[in-house]
Amino acid sequence: MTTLIPELEADIYYLPAEEGGRKHGAFSGYRGQFYYYGRDWDAMQLLIDKETCPPGETVRVYLQMLSPECHVGMFHVGQEFEIREGARIVGKGVIRAIFRPDFECKVDWSKLKEEIYFEDGSLRDIYALNTTADDWKKWIEWVVRSGYRVEYRVGGMNQPARNIDFSAISNYWENRANQPIPTIRVFVDHIQINAHFFCEEEIENDITPTNFQCWGDHVRLMNYMDIMSYVLKKEVVLTAENVRDHVLLRVTG
């Protein structure tokens, strides 16, 4: 018998196999990846009033997060999430109740929107400064392996991320006048992050504030910046467009 301390209550619809779901039902103790705001986490499920849930049906469950310290202030009733096995989505869920008080989000989203993601026609820039070509290589390797959707564009043509050619980027730095500007687009769920290889001494990304319409969008960006900082071992900042001194957020992984 599965024993857990309920921290969340949720409804989960398990996709049938023909929609990419599991061939066999979910059960109490099942620990598919709990995916929300752009990251996978471990969560144990206890099915309520059922022993198993066949694919194609909805079940109400209790959830216990296995790293609770990472989820403080992260949830609200009505929040959507996915259950994944690797990159495959096998279930879609909605939080119905929060039993652990410190899990509940109490942030004033309207204030964040006004102060950070204000919509005045400008972009926001993400910077890691004092970088080298090796740092750019680390960043590229990370985003390609991250599970994010990545698009590589050079000479006006989209190419698969696996075809990213760092020599083309180096050639651009050395012969700007004669080389097309390579760009990489990283998609953190629906949020598009653009990387322009203007120079090797700084890694610059940009985002569009209109992509940020809720607290979860902010968390997606913070997760991205936090991992980027960890990978590069450098501070990563979010600034107003082309104004490095106007720092809106600062992350040191």
N, C-alpha and C positions, 0 to 999 in steps of 0.2 A: 504494500500500500504506500502511495506517495504521500509524504508529509512535507508541507511547506507553510510558511507564514504569509498569508495574502497581503500583498502591498498594492496591487491593482486588480480591478475587475474589468473584463473586456469581453466583447463579442468578436469571435473570429470565424470568418467564412473560409473554409478550406476548398481550394480550387479542385475541380475534377481533373483526372489525368489528361483528358483531351485538351484542357486549357493550360497544361504545364504543371498541374498539381501532383500530389503524391498518388501512388497506386494503392497504398494502404492507408487506413484511417489514422488520425492523431489519437493520442491517449494520454492519460495523466502521467506526468513525468517526462513527457516529450519536451525536448529542448532545441527546437528549430531556432535559427538566428532571429532575434527580435530586432527588426530594422526600423529606425526612425531618424529623421533629421540627418540622413546621409551616412549613418554608421550602423554596423552590426553589433549586437550585444547578446549576452547569454541570459535567458530567462526561462525558468521552469514553469510549466503549466499544470494546473489541477482542474480537470473538467468538472463542471457543476452539473449534477443530475444525469451524468452519462459516464459510461465506462470508456467508450470510444466515439469518435466523430468521423463518419465515413466521408470521403471526398465528395464535394458538391453540397455539403450541409454546413449550417452555422451552429456554433456551440458557444455557450457562455463559460468563461474560465476565470480562475484566480491566477495571478502571475506573481512570481517572486524573482526580482532581479538579482543576479549573482555577483554584481559589483555595485551595490546600492549607493556607495559614495559618489559614483559618477552620474547619478540621475537626480540629484537634489535640485529642485526647482525646475524640472524639465517637462512635467506633464500637466495636462488639463483635460477635463471631461470633454469628450467629443473628438479628442485627438486621434488621428489615423496612424496606423503603422502597418508593417508587412511582416510576415513570417517567411524566411528564406532558407533554402538549403543550397549553400554556395551562392551562385548568382541567380538561381532559379527562385521565383516567387511561388510559394505553395499556399499562402494564406494571406488574407487581408482583414485587418482588425480595427476596432474602434474602442477606445477606453470609455467605460461607463461609470467607474467609481475609483476614487483614490483613497486608500486606507492609511497610507503612510503620510503624515502631514508635511514632512519636509520635501516630498516629491512634487508637491503642487507648485505650479508656476505662479509667482506673485509679482512679476516684472510688469511695469507699465509700458506696453508696447508702443502706445501713441507717443510717449516721450522719446523712445529710441528712434522711431520713425522721423520725428521732428528734428532730432539732434544729429543723427547719423545718416539715415536713408532718405533725407529730404529730397524732393523731386523738383529741381530747378533747371533741368536740361543738361546738367553736367554729370560726369561719371564719378566714381570713387576709385582711387588707386590703391593697390596693395604693393608694398615694397619690402624687399630684403636688400639691404645695402652692403657695399664692400664685398661683392661677390666675385667669383672667378668662373672661368669656363667649366671647371670641375663642379662648382655649385650648380650651374645650369644643368649639367649632366645628371646630377643627383635629383634635381627637381623633375626633369623629364622622366627618369627611370621610375620615380615615385608615382607620378600621375598616370603613367601608362599601366603600372601594376596595381593601382589603387582600386580598380573596379569602377571608377568614374568613366563615363563616356568621353572619349578624347578624339578631337578632330585636328588633323595636321593640314595646313594649307601653305603652299609655296607656289609662286608663279601663277596665282589665280586658280590653282587646281587643288581639290581636296584629295588627300591621300590617307590610307589607313595609318593608325597610330604606330603600328609595328614598322612602318616604313620611314619613321623619323630619321633623317640623315643629319647627324651633327656637323658633318663636314660642310653641308650647305649653309648651316647657321654660321660656322666659322668663316666661310667665304664671304658671307654678307658683312660680317664685322670688318673684314679686311678690305673689301671692295664694294662699299655701299652703293656707289654710283652705278655699278654694272650688275647688281644682283637684286632679284626680287626679295621683298621682306617676308621671311617665314613667320607664320603665326600658329599658335596652338590654342584651341578652344577646349576648356575643361567644363563639363556639365555636372554640377553637384545637384542631382535631381533636376529641377527646372532652372536652376541658377547657372547662367553662363559666365564663366571666368575666362577672359582673354589674356593671352601672353604674347607680348610683342618683343622681339629680340633686338631692342634698340642698341644695347651695349652689354658687354659681359660684366661690367662693374656693378650692375644692379639688376635684380630680377624684379620686373614690373608686371603686374597683372592689373586688369581693370574690371569693374563690375558696373551694372546699370541699376540704379536705385529702384526703378519700377519693378524689378524682380523680387523686391523685398516687401511683402505685404502682411507678414505675421511673425510672431516670436520664433516659430520654427525655422523660418528663413534665416533669421539672425544666427540661430544655433548652427545651422548648416555651414554658414560662412566661418563661424568661430572654430568649428571642428576642422575645416580646411586649413585655416591659418595656424591653428595649434599644431597640426601634423606637419605642415610646411616648415614651421619654426623648428620642430624636433628633427626633421630630416636634415635641414641645413645647419643646425646648431647656431642659428642666428635669430635676432629679434625680427619680427615681422609686424609691420604697421599698416593700418588703413588710414588714408588721408583724403582730403579734398582733391579734386582733379588738378594735377600739376602744381600742387602746393604741399611740398613734403613737410614743411614746418607745421602745417595744420593737421595734427595727428588726432584722429577720431577714436581709434582703438589701437592697443599695443599688446602683442602677445610674445612671450618668451617661453618656448617649449623646453 
